[in-house]
Amino acid sequence: MVTDKQFNRLFFALWPSDQVRQSIVDVFSAIAIPENSRVLQPENLHITLHFVGQVEPDRRVCMQQVACALNDKPFVVNLDCLGYFTKAKIFWMGCQHLPVELVQLHRDLGESLANCGYQSESRQYKPHVTLMRKCMEPLNGNKDFVIPWHVDEFALVESISGVDGVRYQVIEKYPLA
């Protein structure tokens, strides 16, 4: 069956300011990168709230409307630790103490997106900034850092595949009240 509908690969995320982004890059630049690892480009750094995947235009409009209606509060995420997901081979930066407001925003957004046909993942939410993919071994990095990230908005982002890899494009930002 042929259809003229265009699907977009979308996710909701916390999108860092240029200053936070540069601080993440500065901490990461002190770490030796293993051969064959894939380092994320600085402009792609973010914390995913919900990956919604391939979305047709009607569902996208619904998702944008429910995101606009959220009334969550601003908060601070203190990026202060590095970690490694063994199974996924991902090296990441995160926070030792998860802000309650971040957990609430994740929950509220997921529940609102359910009205648009989205089903949240059942596994526990582990917010992080992916720094490297295909990292075959855990890395030892400087663990003595704190990057305060004042979060006063979140974004709807499109993942666009190209010849040079994936790039992320912010479609819309939603302020936190």
TAGIFEN-V201119 format. One record per pair of residues at least 24 apart in sequence whose C-alpha atoms are under 7 Angstrom apart, sorted by the first residue. I is the first residue (numbers start at 1). J is the second residue. D is the distance in Angstrom with one decimal. If there is no record, write none. Layout:
<<I | J | D> <I | J | D>>
This chain:
<<5 | 56 | 6.7> <6 | 56 | 6.1> <6 | 57 | 6.9> <7 | 54 | 5.6> <7 | 55 | 5.1> <7 | 56 | 4.5> <7 | 57 | 6.8> <8 | 54 | 5.2> <8 | 55 | 5.2> <8 | 56 | 6.5> <8 | 158 | 6.7> <9 | 53 | 4.8> <9 | 54 | 4.3> <9 | 55 | 6.2> <9 | 158 | 5.6> <9 | 159 | 5.5> <10 | 51 | 6.5> <10 | 52 | 5.6> <10 | 53 | 5.2> <10 | 54 | 6.5> <10 | 55 | 6.8> <10 | 156 | 7.0> <10 | 157 | 5.6> <10 | 158 | 4.6> <10 | 159 | 6.1> <11 | 50 | 5.6> <11 | 51 | 4.2> <11 | 52 | 5.2> <11 | 53 | 6.7> <11 | 156 | 5.9> <11 | 157 | 5.4> <11 | 158 | 6.5> <12 | 48 | 6.1> <12 | 49 | 5.3> <12 | 50 | 5.2> <12 | 51 | 6.3> <12 | 155 | 5.5> <12 | 156 | 4.5> <12 | 157 | 6.0> <13 | 46 | 6.4> <13 | 47 | 5.4> <13 | 48 | 4.2> <13 | 49 | 4.8> <13 | 50 | 6.9> <13 | 154 | 5.7> <13 | 155 | 5.3> <13 | 156 | 6.5> <14 | 46 | 5.7> <14 | 47 | 5.1> <14 | 48 | 6.4> <14 | 49 | 6.9> <14 | 154 | 4.8> <14 | 155 | 6.2> <15 | 46 | 5.1> <15 | 47 | 6.9> <15 | 154 | 6.3> <15 | 155 | 6.5> <16 | 46 | 6.3> <20 | 149 | 6.3> <23 | 147 | 6.7> <31 | 141 | 5.6> <34 | 135 | 6.9> <37 | 132 | 6.6> <37 | 133 | 6.0> <37 | 134 | 5.0> <37 | 135 | 4.9> <38 | 132 | 5.4> <38 | 133 | 5.0> <38 | 134 | 5.9> <39 | 131 | 6.0> <39 | 132 | 4.3> <39 | 133 | 6.4> <40 | 131 | 5.6> <40 | 132 | 5.7> <44 | 167 | 6.5> <44 | 168 | 5.8> <45 | 129 | 6.3> <45 | 130 | 6.9> <46 | 129 | 5.5> <47 | 127 | 6.1> <47 | 128 | 5.4> <47 | 129 | 5.1> <48 | 127 | 6.8> <49 | 106 | 5.7> <52 | 118 | 6.9> <59 | 116 | 6.0> <62 | 116 | 5.8> <63 | 113 | 6.0> <63 | 116 | 6.2> <66 | 112 | 5.9> <66 | 113 | 6.7> <67 | 109 | 6.8> <67 | 174 | 6.9> <68 | 174 | 6.1> <71 | 176 | 6.5> <71 | 177 | 5.8> <72 | 105 | 6.2> <72 | 176 | 5.5> <72 | 177 | 5.9> <73 | 101 | 6.9> <73 | 176 | 5.2> <73 | 177 | 5.1> <74 | 151 | 5.6> <74 | 152 | 4.6> <74 | 176 | 5.4> <74 | 177 | 6.6> <75 | 101 | 6.3> <75 | 150 | 6.0> <75 | 151 | 5.3> <75 | 152 | 6.8> <76 | 148 | 6.5> <76 | 149 | 5.4> <76 | 150 | 4.4> <76 | 151 | 5.7> <77 | 148 | 6.0> <77 | 149 | 5.1> <77 | 150 | 6.5> <78 | 146 | 6.1> <78 | 147 | 5.5> <78 | 148 | 4.5> <78 | 149 | 6.0> <79 | 146 | 5.6> <79 | 147 | 4.9> <79 | 148 | 6.3> <80 | 145 | 5.5> <80 | 146 | 4.5> <80 | 147 | 6.4> <81 | 143 | 5.9> <82 | 143 | 6.8> <84 | 138 | 5.8> <89 | 133 | 6.1> <89 | 134 | 5.2> <89 | 135 | 5.0> <89 | 136 | 5.9> <90 | 130 | 6.7> <90 | 132 | 5.7> <90 | 133 | 4.7> <90 | 134 | 6.3> <90 | 135 | 5.8> <91 | 130 | 6.3> <91 | 131 | 5.7> <91 | 132 | 5.1> <91 | 133 | 6.6> <91 | 135 | 6.6> <92 | 128 | 6.2> <92 | 129 | 5.5> <92 | 130 | 4.4> <92 | 131 | 5.1> <92 | 132 | 6.8> <93 | 128 | 5.6> <93 | 129 | 5.1> <93 | 130 | 6.6> <93 | 131 | 6.9> <94 | 127 | 6.7> <94 | 128 | 4.6> <94 | 129 | 6.3> <152 | 176 | 5.1>>
